Amino acid sequence: MRRITGAAFLSLDGVMQAPGGPSEDYTGGFDEGGWLFRFGDDGIFETIGSLFAGEYDLLLGRRTYDIFAAYWPYVEGDGAEMGRAFTRAGKHVLTRGDESLEWENSHRLGGIDDVAALKQSDGPDLIIQGSSTIYPGLLAAGLIDRLTLMTFPVTLGRGKRLFGDGTPARILRMVDHKVTPRGTVIATYEPRGAIPTEGSFPEPSISARETERQRKMQGGGW
């Protein structure tokens, strides 16, 4: 069985859009593309190197696939080796569309059930890059084994976020962490299941003011 690891670059306010360059993804008017390289340091690049050091396949959403397919097969210079590695790797694309996947070693996944079947198959472990829209469904289905989140000391204000609409309520356990010289927190988590529905809570207030507050909240006027 394969393991699935999500690895994401995040701002403090949870934005993960276009860390790699100004033209990567400026949809929604996002104008801070390339922010990773303004704050990156050796600690970040060591983590990236370790993540891709062994054999792996990629699990991607369609838009991230399009970004990668238009860049990595053609990159020269320092990025050429990574481009060749990504081309060799299997690229499993979770998409509802029927557009062709022309980059070699690319495979279509029509839904979460297909990801579950892929996870049960033989082959390298899977690494998610980018692909913010696929996280809620994968988390809800219990398909993600690890999350490595690299949180940079910057707020970006707007942009696509890792934990968007549909993210389930879940407990995660931190299994590793470090802080880079420039203050990026690299933390790795493993899902631990649903949040308990029972707990020990303080007794609610029975004051008239609290009763009025509850009335307003229930009526949508608070």
Secondary structure, 3 states (H helix, E strand, C coil): CCCEEEEEEEECCCECCCCCCCCCCCHHHCCCCCCHHHHCCHHHHHHHHHHCCCCCEEEEEHHHHHHHHHHCCCCCHHHHHHHHHHHHCCEEEECCCCCCCCCCCEEEECCHHHHHHHHHCCCCCEEECCCHHHHHHHHHCCCCCEEEEEEECCCCCCCCECCCCCCCCEEEEEEEEEECCCCCEEEEEEEEEECCCCCCCCCCCCCHHHHHHHHHHHCCCC
